[in-house]
Amino acid sequence: MKTVKQLSLFLENKPGTLAAMCRTLAAAKINALAISVTDGVDHAVVRMVVDEPQKALHLLGERGVLVVERDVLLIACQNRPGELAAIARKLSSAKVNIEYAYAAAVPEASAGAMILRVDNLAAARRILKGH
């Protein structure tokens, strides 16, 4: 488990916008490790973890994309029934709330990984240490 930077991008909700953003990152050799897209009426929120967050932040900002950076947990885990339940149980026992979660690719973890945004990062790191 480690803390990583997540970028939240606010994009127009229309065909081609996500493709253009992905092309921009690819052209700069920035790899997306995790991505989540939530749609709205006019805009979409794209949450992503990339291998070079500062480079991506500046690149997208230069292109007029509103980007917010925040710390999230990247947890290597087994791809099996009950894995998320076990993590959620540990956190809930300590009154740590999972605000959202999504799957991630981690080169060093062949089994799988997930991104968690929690309301108390320090407590979650302490509780999940060794997970």
N, C-alpha and C positions, 0 to 999 in steps of 0.2 A: 504494500500500500504506500502511496505517496501523494503529496499535494501537488497539483498541477494547475496551470492557468487555463481557464476556460474563457473563450471569447463569445460574447453574445452580440450578434449582428442583427440589425433591424433593416430588413429588405422589403422592397415593394413586392406585393403578392401578385406577380404576373409571370407568364411563361418567359423563360430565358434568364430571369434575374439570378436564380441560384446557379445556373450553368455558367453565366458570366463570372460570378464570384469564384466558382471552382476553377475556371480556366485561369483567372488571375493568380490564384494560389499555386496552381500547377506550373505555370510559366516561371514562377519564382522558386520552384522546387520545394514548396512547402507541402508537407504531407498531413492530411487529416487523419487523426487517430480515432476520433469519435465525432458523431454529428447527430443532432436532434433538430427537427423543424416543427414548429408550432405555427399553424396558420391563423390569421385574423382576417378581417374584412379587407383592409387596405394593405396591411403589412404582415410579414412573417418574422418570427423570432427564430434565428438560427443559432443554436448553441453548438460550439465545437471546441475540441481540443486538438491542437496541431503541434507538430514537432518543433516549430520555431514561432512561438506566440508573439514575441516582440516584433519580429520581422513582419508577421501577418498583420499585427495591429497597426503598424505604420503604413504598410502597403495599402490596406483597406481604407484607412483614414485618409490617405492621399487621394483616394478615389471617391471620397465623399460618403463613405459608409459609416453610419453611427455604430461604434463598437464599444462595448463595456467589458472590462476584464475583471474576473473574480477567481478566487481560489476554490477548487473542488477536490474531492478525493478520487483517485484512480485506484481501484481495488482489483488485483488479480484474484480470480475465483474459479471454481470448478463450474463447468456447464452441466448442471444436474438439478433435478427437482429439489426444492427446499433451500437452495443456496441463498437466494435473496431473503427468504423467510428467516433464516438464521441470523443474517446480518441485521435485518430490521428488528428482530427480537432483542438482540444485544443492545442496539441503539435505543429502542423504546424503553428498555429496562432502566436506562440511565436518563430518560426524559429528553433524548436527542431526537429531533424530528427530521425525517428525510423530506426535503422540499421537492425534489425530483430526482430521477435516476434514468440512465440510458446506457446502452451497451457500448463498449469500446474495443478497439483492436490494440493489443500490446505485443510488439514483436518478441519480447522476452517471455511472454506468458502464452504458451500454446493452448491452454484450456479456455481462456476467455478473460474478460474484464468488464467492469462497469464503472461509470462515473456517478458519483453521488454528490448532490448539493445538500448540505445539512445546516441546521440553524446554530450549531456549536461545533466548529471544526476541530478545536483543540480537544474537546471531550471525545469526539468521534475517533480521532487519531489514537487517543489513549485506550479507548474501549476496543477498537479493532486491531490494535497492535498485534502483529503476528498472524493476522488473518490472511 
